[in-house]
Amino acid sequence: MVTPAAKREAVAHLQALLDVSERRACRVIEADRTSMRYRSRRGDDVELREKLRALAQERRRSGYRRLHILLRRDGVIINRKKTQRLYREEGLTVRRRKGRKRAVGTRTRPPVLALPNQCWSLDFVHDQLATGRRRFRVLNIVDDVTRECLRAVPDTSISGRRVVRELTDLICERGKPGMIVSDNGTELTSNAVLAWCGDAQVKWHYTTPGKPTDNAFVESFNGRMRDELLNETLFMSLDHAREKIAAWIDDYNNQRPHSSLGYATPAAFAAGVKKQGAASLRIAGGYATQPLASPAQSRNNDAETLIANG
């Protein structure tokens, strides 16, 4: 579709090149002559454009929707379509990641949980220092309801005993979760973790091998961390990595709008959930006061079964 602005430019070009009248130029390109006299009353929005560019530079992996929320948070009340138009006119864009192979077959609806601390998800994400000679990993613990990152532990080596220590400290801070979900990594299926589950009376569910969708919340979080932090930052040392990761986690929990939470921050959403209580949370046309189990949880993949099987 040719825009009126493009047609005006075409008419002006024909007039300058062929020395024809405006009437004839409009007839050639089939443009309405009245549109040739249109003059936009739209302002330049210089300050707004500068602010949008600054936000886009600060959050290079955020699109116009999330930037629109951040602008409104700063007191800039404009229409979302205007934000989209300015974003496009400034040539801002988010580089698309390559598509991933996705599982095929029947997809079941994921469980809907009601309150914080009903389910925590654990997983590791890996990266390396700028020298390329030293790798490190990050243990991420996410609340499946509020999407908060409860803890991110960067280190060169994280054993099963270290996982147990971090979980024990976290339970002292936030209370015991109803369930913990993780994959079948060696650290997470170690004797230290299995023994801790029995001592702490915490139910631990292991996902089906080869199905990362069973642990979708923390997998999604790892993708955001990879996309917005790890791929964008050169870590000069392990201490530097810890500092940057801690700053990003604080921003993720308290500043970054989360699309799955209605563009609220995880911390704000968690505070709202605690105020409302379980009875006021609407779930699929009803209410829930107990955590709902996913189909995968009906399999014998918990820690008690693994202990019984040796």
C-alpha positions in Angstrom: 0.0 0.0 0.0 1.4 3.4 -1.0 1.0 6.0 1.7 -0.2 9.6 1.0 3.3 10.9 2.0 4.9 8.7 -0.6 2.5 9.9 -3.2 3.2 13.5 -2.4 6.9 12.8 -2.8 6.2 11.1 -6.2 4.2 14.1 -7.4 7.0 16.5 -6.4 9.5 14.3 -8.2 7.5 14.3 -11.4 7.0 18.0 -11.3 10.7 18.6 -10.8 11.9 16.0 -13.3 9.4 16.5 -16.2 8.2 20.0 -15.5 4.6 19.0 -15.5 1.7 20.5 -13.6 0.5 19.2 -10.3 -2.8 18.1 -11.9 -1.1 16.0 -14.5 1.3 14.4 -12.0 -1.5 13.5 -9.7 -3.4 11.9 -12.7 -0.3 9.8 -13.6 0.1 8.3 -10.1 -3.6 8.3 -9.4 -3.4 10.6 -6.4 -6.0 12.9 -5.0 -5.0 16.6 -5.4 -6.4 17.5 -2.1 -3.9 15.3 -0.4 -1.1 17.3 -2.0 -2.0 20.3 0.2 -2.0 18.4 3.4 0.4 19.6 6.1 0.9 17.6 9.2 0.2 19.2 12.5 2.0 16.5 14.4 4.8 17.7 16.7 8.4 16.6 16.4 8.3 15.0 19.9 12.0 15.5 20.2 12.2 14.9 23.9 10.0 11.9 23.7 12.0 10.4 20.9 15.2 11.0 22.9 13.7 9.3 25.9 12.5 6.4 23.9 16.0 5.9 22.3 17.6 6.1 25.7 15.3 3.4 27.1 15.8 1.2 24.0 19.5 1.6 24.4 19.3 0.7 28.1 17.0 -2.3 27.4 18.1 -3.5 24.0 16.1 -6.7 24.3 12.8 -4.9 25.0 10.2 -4.2 22.3 7.9 -1.2 22.0 5.2 -2.8 24.3 7.5 -3.0 27.3 9.1 0.4 26.5 5.5 1.8 26.4 4.9 0.5 30.0 8.2 2.0 31.2 7.4 5.4 29.6 4.0 5.4 31.3 5.7 4.6 34.6 7.9 7.7 34.1 4.8 9.8 33.6 4.7 9.9 29.8 1.1 9.2 29.0 0.7 8.5 25.3 -1.2 6.0 23.2 0.5 2.7 22.6 0.1 3.1 18.8 2.1 6.4 19.1 4.9 4.5 20.9 4.9 1.9 18.2 5.0 4.6 15.5 7.9 6.5 17.1 9.7 3.2 17.8 9.4 2.3 14.1 10.4 5.8 12.8 13.5 5.8 15.0 14.6 2.6 13.4 14.5 0.7 16.7 14.1 -3.0 16.6 14.9 -6.2 18.5 17.1 -8.7 16.8 15.1 -11.9 16.4 16.6 -15.0 17.8 16.8 -18.1 15.7 13.8 -20.4 15.9 14.1 -23.5 18.0 12.9 -27.0 17.4 9.7 -27.5 19.3 8.2 -30.7 20.6 5.3 -32.1 18.6 2.3 -34.0 19.8 -0.4 -33.4 22.4 0.2 -30.4 24.6 -1.6 -30.4 27.9 -2.7 -27.2 29.7 -0.1 -26.2 32.3 -1.2 -26.2 35.9 -2.5 -22.9 37.4 -1.2 -22.2 40.8 -2.8 -19.9 43.4 -0.2 -18.6 45.9 3.5 -17.8 46.2 5.7 -20.6 47.6 3.4 -23.4 46.1 6.0 -24.4 43.6 9.6 -23.4 43.0 11.6 -24.3 39.8 15.3 -24.9 39.6 17.7 -25.0 36.7 21.2 -24.1 35.7 22.4 -21.7 33.0 26.1 -21.6 31.8 28.4 -18.9 30.5 32.1 -18.1 30.4 34.4 -15.2 31.3 35.7 -12.8 28.7 39.1 -14.5 28.7 37.4 -17.7 27.5 39.5 -19.8 29.8 37.0 -20.1 32.7 33.4 -21.2 32.6 30.8 -20.6 35.3 27.2 -21.7 35.9 24.3 -20.0 37.6 21.7 -21.8 39.8 18.4 -20.1 39.3 15.4 -20.6 41.6 12.1 -19.2 40.4 8.6 -18.9 42.0 6.2 -20.4 39.4 3.3 -18.1 40.5 4.9 -14.7 40.9 7.8 -15.3 38.4 10.2 -13.8 41.0 13.8 -15.0 40.8 14.2 -16.0 44.4 17.9 -16.7 44.1 20.6 -16.7 41.4 23.9 -18.3 42.5 26.9 -17.9 40.1 29.9 -20.1 40.7 32.4 -22.2 38.8 31.1 -25.4 40.5 27.8 -26.0 42.2 27.4 -29.4 43.9 24.4 -31.1 45.3 25.4 -30.0 48.8 25.7 -26.4 47.6 22.1 -26.7 46.2 20.9 -28.0 49.6 22.6 -25.1 51.5 21.1 -22.5 49.2 17.6 -24.0 49.5 17.9 -24.2 53.3 18.8 -20.6 53.5 16.0 -19.6 51.1 13.4 -21.6 53.2 14.6 -19.7 56.3 13.9 -16.5 54.4 10.6 -17.3 52.7 9.2 -20.4 54.2 8.9 -24.0 52.8 7.5 -24.5 49.3 4.8 -26.9 48.5 6.8 -28.5 45.7 10.2 -28.1 44.0 10.5 -28.9 40.3 13.8 -29.6 38.4 15.3 -31.6 35.7 17.3 -34.8 36.2 20.8 -33.1 36.4 23.4 -35.0 38.5 23.6 -32.3 41.1 19.8 -32.3 41.6 19.5 -36.1 41.8 22.4 -36.5 44.1 22.2 -38.3 47.5 22.6 -35.0 49.3 19.4 -33.6 47.6 17.4 -36.8 48.1 18.4 -37.0 51.8 17.5 -33.3 52.2 14.0 -33.8 50.8 13.3 -36.5 53.4 14.7 -34.5 56.3 13.0 -31.2 55.2 9.8 -32.9 54.2 9.8 -31.1 50.8 8.2 -32.8 47.8 10.6 -32.7 44.8 9.3 -33.5 41.3 11.7 -34.4 38.5 10.6 -33.6 34.9 10.4 -36.2 32.2 13.8 -36.4 30.4 13.8 -34.6 27.1 10.8 -32.4 28.0 12.0 -29.0 29.1 8.3 -27.8 28.8 7.7 -29.6 32.1 9.9 -27.0 33.7 8.7 -24.1 31.5 8.8 -21.3 34.1 12.5 -21.5 34.9 13.4 -22.4 31.3 11.7 -19.2 30.2 13.6 -17.2 32.9 16.9 -18.7 31.7 16.1 -17.6 28.2 15.5 -14.0 29.4 18.7 -14.0 31.4 20.6 -15.4 28.4 19.0 -12.9 26.0 19.1 -9.7 28.1 22.2 -10.3 30.3 24.6 -13.1 29.4 24.7 -12.4 25.6 25.0 -8.7 26.2 27.7 -8.6 28.8 31.4 -9.4 28.9 32.3 -10.7 32.4 35.9 -9.9 33.3 35.9 -12.0 36.5 33.7 -14.1 38.6 33.1 -11.3 41.0 32.2 -9.0 38.1 29.7 -11.7 36.9 28.2 -11.9 40.4 27.8 -8.1 40.6 26.2 -7.9 37.1 23.9 -10.8 37.8 22.7 -9.4 41.1 22.0 -6.1 39.5 20.0 -7.7 36.7 18.0 -9.9 39.1 17.1 -6.8 41.2 16.0 -5.0 38.0 14.0 -8.1 36.8 12.1 -8.5 40.1 11.5 -4.8 40.8 11.6 -2.7 37.6 11.2 -4.9 34.4 7.5 -5.3 33.3 6.5 -8.9 32.9 4.1 -9.6 30.0 2.7 -12.7 31.7 1.7 -10.7 34.8 -0.1 -8.0 32.9 3.1 -6.0 32.6 3.4 -5.7 36.4 6.8 -6.4 38.0 7.2 -9.8 39.8 7.6 -8.1 43.1 4.5 -5.9 42.7 2.5 -8.9 41.5 3.7 -10.9 44.6 2.7 -8.1 46.9 -0.8 -7.9 45.3 -1.3 -11.7 45.5 -0.4 -11.7 49.2 -2.9 -9.0 49.9 -5.7 -10.6 47.9 -5.2 -14.1 49.3 -6.1 -17.4 47.6 -9.9 -16.8 47.7 -9.7 -13.7 45.4 -7.6 -15.3 42.7 -9.7 -16.2 39.7 -8.6 -19.4 38.0 -10.3 -20.6 34.8 -13.7 -19.6 35.9 -13.3 -20.7 39.5 -11.0 -20.5 42.5 -8.2 -22.6 43.7 -6.9 -23.0 47.2 -4.6 -25.9 46.6 -1.7 -26.3 44.1 -2.8 -28.2 41.0 -0.6 -30.9 39.7 0.5 -31.2 36.1 0.0 -34.5 34.2 3.8 -35.1 34.5 3.4 -35.0 38.3 1.2 -38.1 38.2 4.3 -40.1 37.1 6.6 -41.6 39.6 9.2 -39.0 39.2 9.5 -37.6 42.7 12.4 -37.9 45.1 10.6 -40.5 47.3 10.3 -42.9 44.4 13.9 -42.4 43.4 15.0 -43.2 47.0 12.7 -46.3 47.1 14.2 -47.5 43.8 17.7 -47.0 45.1 
